[in-house]
């Protein structure tokens, strides 16, 4: 029996000009950057899918350039989440999941649905949205994560709703957005957003040590005792869960090195 899920740490995207000199080998062609990056970290969060749609050949190309075992997390399109009435997003959800993402095959990871900081918790409308998210597409199980950024979501009702639909609540380590560590899905998704370019590995060594312990706790089915929860009175079943950790936004220049450093800690490398 598996006693621990798989921990994967990565960064947002693979094209960022400062990485041309800090992360990528000298004179590496931009066309080769995904090939290189996907062999350094086990996962990457794709931000481009939030802003525009892609076609199947693009996803096939990404899959062909990444090695076996690599996983892409795709950010859901903004036309789904940036609307007043989420219940009306059905057509946009369908357009997103049928644009060709299944061409990633086993390299398709979670789909991240990110909401604006102004989006407040409306139980009925949010449930209507979760009901729109397909459990499967073309016979493949889809995994959904929701990142909410308004304090009104820090309530037990939101946790219960996410659990009902097996959607993972994103844990955001952010200076302003609410931090919700409640386990609500079959996997864990964390976005680390308080790093610094002054740190060689994005976060301090102490900070990385702490995140390594938390990621291991999540993978083994537990909840880190030092993280805030919206409903501390209710626990999810204890079982092994895959964990996705992304170094995002602040400290972006050093984000790939944060992912590498965290992976070394959790694998003992």
KACOR-V324350 format. One record per residue. N is the residue number from 1. OMEGA is omega in whole degrees, -180 to 180 (* if undefined). Layout:
<<N;OMEGA> <N;OMEGA>>
This chain:
<<1;179> <2;-179> <3;-179> <4;176> <5;180> <6;178> <7;177> <8;178> <9;-180> <10;-179> <11;179> <12;177> <13;178> <14;177> <15;180> <16;-169> <17;179> <18;179> <19;-180> <20;-179> <21;-177> <22;-173> <23;-177> <24;177> <25;-179> <26;176> <27;175> <28;179> <29;-180> <30;179> <31;-179> <32;-174> <33;178> <34;179> <35;180> <36;-175> <37;-177> <38;175> <39;176> <40;179> <41;-175> <42;-179> <43;175> <44;175> <45;-178> <46;-178> <47;-175> <48;-179> <49;176> <50;-174> <51;-177> <52;178> <53;177> <54;178> <55;-175> <56;180> <57;179> <58;180> <59;176> <60;180> <61;178> <62;-178> <63;-177> <64;-177> <65;-180> <66;-178> <67;175> <68;179> <69;179> <70;-177> <71;173> <72;168> <73;-177> <74;176> <75;180> <76;-175> <77;-178> <78;179> <79;175> <80;-170> <81;-178> <82;178> <83;-176> <84;-179> <85;-177> <86;-179> <87;-178> <88;-174> <89;-174> <90;-179> <91;180> <92;176> <93;179> <94;-180> <95;-179> <96;-174> <97;-180> <98;-177> <99;179> <100;-176> <101;-179> <102;177> <103;176> <104;178> <105;-179> <106;179> <107;175> <108;179> <109;-178> <110;171> <111;-178> <112;176> <113;-174> <114;-177> <115;-178> <116;178> <117;-179> <118;-178> <119;-178> <120;-180> <121;173> <122;-172> <123;-174> <124;-179> <125;180> <126;176> <127;178> <128;177> <129;-179> <130;179> <131;-180> <132;-175> <133;-177> <134;176> <135;-180> <136;173> <137;-178> <138;177> <139;-178> <140;179> <141;177> <142;178> <143;-175> <144;175> <145;180> <146;177> <147;180> <148;-172> <149;175> <150;-175> <151;-179> <152;179> <153;-178> <154;-179> <155;180> <156;-178> <157;179> <158;179> <159;-180> <160;-180> <161;179> <162;179> <163;-180> <164;-178> <165;176> <166;178> <167;-179> <168;174> <169;-179> <170;172> <171;-178> <172;172> <173;-171> <174;-177> <175;-174> <176;-173> <177;-179> <178;178> <179;-177> <180;-175> <181;180> <182;177> <183;-177> <184;-179> <185;-179> <186;177> <187;180> <188;-177> <189;-180> <190;178> <191;-176> <192;-168> <193;179> <194;177> <195;-179> <196;176> <197;178> <198;178> <199;-178> <200;-179> <201;176> <202;174> <203;177> <204;177> <205;179> <206;179> <207;178> <208;176> <209;-179> <210;-180> <211;176> <212;178> <213;-180> <214;180> <215;179> <216;178> <217;178> <218;-177> <219;-180> <220;175> <221;-179> <222;177> <223;179> <224;-175> <225;-176> <226;178> <227;-178> <228;179> <229;177> <230;180> <231;-178> <232;-179> <233;-176> <234;-178> <235;174> <236;178> <237;179> <238;178> <239;-180> <240;179> <241;171> <242;-177> <243;177> <244;-179> <245;-178> <246;175> <247;-169> <248;168> <249;-177> <250;-178> <251;-174> <252;180> <253;-178> <254;-177> <255;180> <256;-179> <257;174> <258;179> <259;179> <260;-179> <261;179> <262;179> <263;178> <264;-179> <265;-175> <266;179> <267;-179> <268;-178> <269;*>>
